[in-house]
Structures are given as C-alpha cells and as structure tokens.
Amino acid sequence: KAKAKKGKKILLVAGHGKGAYSNDPGAVANGYNERDFNRKEIIPRIKKYLESVGNTVVLYGGKSMNQDLYQDTLYGQRVGNYSDYGLYWVKKNVKPDVIVEFHLDAASPQASGGHVIVSDRYPADDIDKALSSALGKTVGKIRGVTPRNDLLNANVTGQLNLNYRLIELGFITSKKDMDYITKNINSFTKRLAEAINGRQINAPKSKPSSKKTTWNRGGTFYPNAPKEGIRVRRSPGLNGTIVESGSWLYRKTDWVKFDQVIKKDGYWWLRFKYQAPGSSNKNFYCAICKITDKQQKIKNEKYWGKIDWK
C-alpha cells in the first residue's frame, strides 16, 4: 500500500509474468521477451520520472513485479473471490487514480507502431490521448486509442470504475521498433511519463535574460577631451575611485591601448594600462562617451576622441 501525499497515485502494471496458472514471458523476438523487457527497462524509468514530480507510484507485484494481473484477476473470478485477487484487490487496497498496463505487441516483422486500449464503457480521457500522441511522436502508432470489450482487464476495470488503459509500446517482432525504443529509452520513457503525469517533467527553466555588459575587444583610444580632461578610475562605473588628475587623459598624445569594453552607468568604458615606462601594471578605466545609440552599439557612438579598433 502507498498513500499519495501529492500528485496522482499511479499503479504501473507489467504485462504477463508469474500468475496463478502460468509463468508467461509474453511475446519473444529480436533477443527480448515482453515480460522482462518491460519490467527491467520501461517501468522503472517511468516510475522514476513520475515520482520526481510528486506522484506516488505503486508497482503491481511489488518491487520485483513478479505477478500477472491478468492471471490474478482471472483466478479471483474462478474461485468466486471478488476481493483479494488481481484488480479486485487493487480496487480494495491500492485505490489508484490511474492504472497503466504495459505490453509489447507481436505480429509479422513488418508490423510497426504502438497503440492504447481502453474499456468501451468510458471514452478516452486526457491520459489515453496523451499516451497515444507520445507513441505517434516516438516509435509511431499503428492506430489510435481503441475501446475494447473482449479483454479481461479492460472489462473488469470498466465494471469497477477504475481509470485503466493498456499500452502496446510497439512490436517486439519489429527490429525497427525495438531499435528505436532501446536507442532512445530515456527520452521514450520520459515522454510516456509526461503523458501520464499530464505535464512536462523536469522542463528546463527559462533563464532570466542576462544582458551582456563586457566585451573583450581591443584597440587604441586617442582622446580629444574637453579642457577638464577624461577622468581615469580604478574600477569601471561612476563609483570607481578616481586617480589623481595628472594621470587623466587630455589630448591625443595621451593615447592608451585598451583590451576591454564595458557598458555601465549609462557610459561606455575602456580598460587599459598606461604605456609610459615605469607605469603601474594595474588596469585602469575611463569613460569615452555617454550611451546614446538606441541599439546601444559602441561603434555607433560619438566618442570623446578617436578609436582605432584591432
């Protein structure tokens, strides 16, 4: 038993397996058998995805899934016990919001695609349609959602008013289908889990748009400064510490080589080092103009001087 704290309470069922009357491997082809493939490769992955977004997942037969829902339900009918076996036990003890039973189809090697089967007592719901759509976008589908009245589990769930569908993931007899499923096992099972969940799982969050403010672009700046000169600072921006006025930039003879362009506080700034012998090796910064271009492209601005770009 498992009680759902949030999200849906989902029962995942692996078709075939051990039951009261058989040990049924299901269809066998292309080096796989239906019973083991779904138990080892499909259901554990879908369970993980569903639980990652807060759903409670119950596996029929427990962790090993070594029971056969069909055989257990049939046994309950044969002995007249409509409480303790198969789907009757599920109704009484698990009380799931959703049941999904997994199978692989078998036919000629040319047959390809999956499909979803539901009880003919109820119309296909959003989960049925989403699973069918997921098949269409992945392995392909041989037909749409199919209502049936000749399958035991579909009939009993219809009678018990349980939300149930059986999904044929594709044809185990089709090398094409099995190659697709095995090569895309994680994305395939994630799509199926999303269909059951009703929304995307682990969708990448949109990153806040970070506007670029620094470019590693170099060149030489020749100032044509107003009389008061271009102030030089120890860091870019209007809050940067201003150096003594004798080190400011005044005329073209005060050229500097810069290696970085910075946009800050409404101005374009250059990072440079003084060229005179014996000068400090530290980086210094100066504004070269206000940002006035509507597209904020530095090459469209009018500088307090001239720039030769590298």
C-alpha positions as CSV (number, residue, x, y, z in Angstrom):
1,K,0.0,0.0,0.0
2,A,1.1,3.6,-0.6
3,K,-0.8,6.8,0.3
4,A,-0.4,9.6,-2.1
5,K,0.8,12.8,-0.4
6,K,0.6,15.0,-3.6
7,G,0.1,14.4,-7.2
8,K,-1.5,11.3,-8.5
9,K,-1.5,7.8,-7.1
10,I,-0.4,5.7,-10.1
11,L,-0.4,1.9,-10.4
12,L,2.0,0.6,-13.1
13,V,1.5,-2.9,-14.3
14,A,3.9,-5.1,-16.3
15,G,2.0,-7.4,-18.5
16,H,2.5,-11.2,-18.3
17,G,4.8,-12.7,-15.7
18,K,4.1,-15.2,-12.9
19,G,0.4,-15.8,-12.1
20,A,-1.7,-18.5,-10.5
21,Y,-1.7,-20.7,-13.6
22,S,1.4,-19.8,-15.5
23,N,4.8,-18.2,-15.8
24,D,4.2,-16.3,-19.0
25,P,7.1,-14.5,-20.8
26,G,4.7,-12.8,-23.3
27,A,5.9,-12.3,-26.8
28,V,9.5,-13.2,-27.6
29,A,11.5,-11.8,-30.6
30,N,14.7,-9.9,-31.5
31,G,16.5,-11.1,-28.4
32,Y,13.9,-9.8,-26.0
33,N,10.9,-11.1,-24.1
34,E,7.9,-8.9,-23.3
35,R,7.7,-9.8,-19.6
36,D,11.3,-9.0,-18.7
37,F,11.9,-6.0,-21.0
38,N,9.0,-4.0,-19.6
39,R,10.0,-4.9,-16.0
40,K,13.7,-4.1,-16.4
41,E,13.8,-1.2,-19.0
42,I,10.4,0.5,-19.2
43,I,8.6,0.6,-15.9
44,P,11.5,1.5,-13.5
45,R,12.3,4.6,-15.7
46,I,8.7,5.7,-15.9
47,K,8.4,5.3,-12.1
48,K,11.4,7.4,-11.5
49,Y,10.2,10.2,-13.8
50,L,6.7,10.2,-12.2
51,E,8.0,10.2,-8.7
52,S,10.4,13.1,-9.5
53,V,7.4,15.4,-9.8
54,G,5.5,14.3,-6.7
55,N,3.4,11.4,-7.9
56,T,3.1,8.3,-5.8
57,V,3.8,5.2,-7.8
58,V,2.8,1.6,-6.9
59,L,4.1,-1.4,-8.8
60,Y,1.8,-4.3,-9.2
61,G,3.6,-7.3,-7.7
62,G,5.9,-5.1,-5.6
63,K,9.4,-4.2,-6.5
64,S,10.0,-7.4,-8.4
65,M,6.7,-7.1,-10.3
66,N,6.6,-10.9,-10.4
67,Q,2.9,-11.2,-10.6
68,D,0.5,-11.4,-13.5
69,L,-2.5,-9.0,-13.2
70,Y,-4.5,-10.9,-15.8
71,Q,-3.9,-14.3,-14.2
72,D,-4.6,-13.0,-10.7
73,T,-7.9,-11.3,-11.7
74,L,-9.0,-14.5,-13.6
75,Y,-8.2,-16.6,-10.6
76,G,-10.3,-14.4,-8.4
77,Q,-13.2,-14.9,-10.8
78,R,-12.8,-18.6,-11.0
79,V,-12.8,-19.1,-7.2
80,G,-15.5,-16.5,-6.7
81,N,-13.4,-14.2,-4.6
82,Y,-14.0,-10.6,-5.8
83,S,-11.9,-9.0,-3.1
84,D,-8.5,-10.5,-2.7
85,Y,-7.1,-11.1,-6.2
86,G,-5.9,-9.0,-9.2
87,L,-7.9,-6.0,-10.0
88,Y,-10.4,-6.7,-7.2
89,W,-7.5,-6.5,-4.7
90,V,-6.3,-3.3,-6.5
91,K,-9.8,-1.6,-6.1
92,K,-10.0,-2.5,-2.4
93,N,-6.4,-1.9,-1.3
94,V,-4.5,0.4,-3.7
95,K,-7.3,2.7,-4.8
96,P,-5.2,4.3,-7.6
97,D,-6.1,7.4,-9.5
98,V,-4.5,5.9,-12.7
99,I,-3.6,2.4,-13.9
100,V,-1.3,1.8,-16.8
101,E,-0.5,-1.7,-18.1
102,F,2.5,-2.1,-20.4
103,H,2.8,-4.6,-23.2
104,L,4.7,-5.2,-26.4
105,D,2.8,-6.3,-29.5
106,A,3.7,-9.3,-31.8
107,A,2.9,-9.9,-35.4
108,S,4.9,-10.1,-38.6
109,P,8.3,-8.4,-38.8
110,Q,6.8,-5.7,-40.9
111,A,4.2,-4.6,-38.3
112,S,5.2,-1.5,-36.5
113,G,3.9,1.1,-34.0
114,G,2.1,1.2,-30.7
115,H,-1.4,1.8,-29.6
116,V,-3.6,2.3,-26.5
117,I,-6.5,0.2,-25.4
118,V,-9.3,1.2,-23.1
119,S,-12.6,-0.2,-21.8
120,D,-15.5,0.6,-24.1
121,R,-17.5,1.7,-21.1
122,Y,-15.8,5.1,-21.0
123,P,-14.5,7.5,-23.6
124,A,-10.8,8.0,-23.9
125,D,-9.5,10.6,-21.4
126,D,-6.6,13.0,-21.5
127,I,-4.1,10.4,-20.4
128,D,-5.2,7.9,-23.1
129,K,-4.9,10.6,-25.7
130,A,-1.6,11.9,-24.4
131,L,-0.1,8.4,-24.4
132,S,-1.3,7.8,-28.0
133,S,0.2,11.1,-29.0
134,A,3.5,10.2,-27.3
135,L,3.6,7.0,-29.3
136,G,2.9,8.9,-32.5
137,K,5.9,11.3,-31.8
138,T,8.3,8.5,-30.9
139,V,8.0,4.8,-32.0
140,G,5.0,5.6,-34.1
141,K,1.4,4.3,-33.7
142,I,-0.4,1.6,-35.7
143,R,-3.8,3.0,-34.7
144,G,-5.4,5.5,-32.2
145,V,-7.0,4.8,-28.9
146,T,-9.1,1.7,-29.2
147,P,-12.1,0.8,-27.0
148,R,-12.4,-2.9,-26.4
149,N,-14.9,-5.2,-24.7
150,D,-13.1,-8.5,-25.2
151,L,-10.2,-8.1,-22.8
152,L,-10.5,-9.2,-19.2
153,N,-8.6,-6.4,-17.5
154,A,-10.4,-3.7,-19.6
155,N,-13.8,-5.2,-18.9
156,V,-13.2,-5.6,-15.1
157,T,-11.8,-2.1,-14.7
158,G,-14.8,-0.8,-16.6
159,Q,-17.1,-2.6,-14.2
160,L,-15.1,-1.4,-11.1
161,N,-14.9,2.2,-12.4
162,L,-11.1,2.1,-12.3
163,N,-9.1,4.5,-14.6
164,Y,-7.3,2.0,-16.7
165,R,-5.6,1.7,-20.1
166,L,-3.3,-0.9,-21.7
167,I,-0.5,0.4,-23.8
168,E,1.3,-1.6,-26.5
169,L,4.6,0.2,-26.8
170,G,5.4,-1.2,-30.2
171,F,6.0,-4.5,-31.8
172,I,8.7,-6.7,-30.2
173,T,8.7,-8.6,-33.5
174,S,9.8,-5.3,-35.3
175,K,13.5,-4.7,-35.3
176,K,12.7,-1.1,-36.2
177,D,10.5,-0.6,-33.2
178,M,12.9,-2.3,-30.8
179,D,15.9,-0.5,-32.1
180,Y,14.1,2.9,-31.7
181,I,13.0,2.0,-28.1
182,T,16.3,0.7,-26.9
183,K,18.4,3.6,-28.5
184,N,16.0,6.2,-27.1
185,I,15.0,4.5,-23.9
186,N,15.3,7.5,-21.6
187,S,13.6,10.1,-23.9
188,F,10.9,7.5,-24.8
189,T,10.0,6.6,-21.2
190,K,10.1,10.3,-20.2
191,R,7.5,11.1,-22.9
192,L,5.3,8.3,-21.6
193,A,5.7,9.5,-18.1
194,E,4.8,13.1,-19.1
195,A,1.6,11.8,-20.8
196,I,0.6,10.0,-17.6
197,N,1.6,13.0,-15.4
198,G,-0.3,15.4,-17.6
199,R,2.5,18.0,-18.0
200,Q,6.2,18.2,-18.7
201,I,8.7,16.6,-16.3
202,N,11.9,18.5,-15.4
203,A,11.3,21.1,-18.1
204,P,14.3,23.4,-18.3
205,K,13.5,26.6,-16.6
206,S,13.9,29.7,-18.7
207,K,16.9,31.6,-17.6
208,P,16.5,35.2,-16.9
209,S,17.9,37.2,-19.8
210,S,21.3,38.4,-18.8
211,K,22.3,41.5,-20.8
212,K,25.9,41.4,-21.7
213,T,27.9,44.3,-20.3
214,T,31.5,43.4,-21.0
215,W,33.3,42.6,-24.3
216,N,36.9,41.6,-24.7
217,R,37.6,43.9,-27.6
218,G,40.8,45.8,-28.1
219,G,42.2,48.8,-29.8
220,T,43.8,52.2,-29.3
221,F,42.0,55.3,-27.9
222,Y,43.2,58.8,-28.8
223,P,41.4,61.3,-26.6
224,N,40.1,64.7,-27.8
225,A,38.9,65.7,-24.4
226,P,37.3,68.8,-23.1
227,K,39.5,71.1,-21.1
228,E,38.8,69.3,-17.8
229,G,40.1,66.1,-19.3
230,I,38.7,62.5,-19.1
231,R,38.8,61.1,-15.6
232,V,40.6,57.8,-15.0
233,R,39.3,55.4,-12.4
234,R,40.5,52.3,-10.7
235,S,37.3,50.4,-11.5
236,P,34.6,50.9,-14.1
237,G,31.5,52.9,-13.3
238,L,30.7,56.2,-11.6
239,N,31.6,54.8,-8.2
240,G,35.1,53.8,-9.2
241,T,37.9,55.6,-7.3
242,I,39.3,58.5,-9.4
243,V,43.1,58.7,-9.8
244,E,44.9,62.0,-9.3
245,S,44.2,64.5,-12.1
246,G,47.8,64.4,-13.6
247,S,47.0,60.8,-14.8
248,W,43.8,61.8,-16.6
249,L,43.5,61.8,-20.4
250,Y,43.6,65.2,-22.1
251,R,44.9,65.1,-25.6
252,K,45.8,62.8,-28.5
253,T,49.3,62.5,-27.2
254,D,47.8,60.7,-24.2
255,W,46.7,57.6,-26.3
256,V,46.1,54.3,-24.5
257,K,45.8,50.7,-25.6
258,F,42.6,49.0,-24.3
259,D,41.6,45.4,-24.2
260,Q,38.1,45.5,-22.8
261,V,34.9,47.5,-23.4
262,I,32.3,47.9,-20.6
263,K,28.8,49.2,-20.5
264,K,27.9,50.7,-17.1
265,D,26.1,53.6,-15.5
266,G,25.0,55.0,-18.9
267,Y,28.5,55.3,-20.3
268,W,30.9,53.2,-22.4
269,W,34.2,52.4,-20.5
270,L,37.6,51.2,-21.7
271,R,40.0,49.1,-19.7
272,F,43.6,49.9,-20.3
273,K,47.2,50.1,-18.8
274,Y,49.4,53.1,-19.0
275,Q,52.0,52.8,-21.7
276,A,54.8,55.1,-20.2
277,P,57.8,53.2,-18.9
278,G,57.6,52.6,-15.2
279,S,53.8,53.0,-15.0
280,S,51.7,50.8,-12.9
281,N,50.8,47.3,-14.3
282,K,47.3,47.6,-12.9
283,N,44.2,48.0,-15.0
284,F,42.6,51.4,-15.2
285,Y,39.3,52.6,-16.7
286,C,37.9,55.7,-18.4
287,A,34.5,56.6,-19.9
288,I,34.7,57.6,-23.5
289,C,31.1,58.7,-24.1
290,K,27.6,58.6,-22.9
291,I,25.4,55.8,-24.3
292,T,23.1,57.5,-26.8
293,D,22.7,54.9,-29.6
294,K,19.2,53.3,-29.5
295,Q,20.7,49.9,-30.2
296,Q,23.5,50.5,-27.7
297,K,26.2,49.6,-30.1
298,I,29.5,51.2,-29.2
299,K,30.6,51.7,-32.8
300,N,27.6,53.9,-33.5
301,E,28.5,56.3,-30.6
302,K,30.3,59.7,-30.7
303,Y,33.5,59.3,-28.6
304,W,35.5,61.9,-26.7
305,G,38.3,61.2,-29.1
306,K,39.1,58.6,-31.8
307,I,39.3,54.8,-31.6
308,D,41.4,52.5,-33.9
309,W,39.9,49.1,-33.4
310,K,42.0,46.0,-33.7
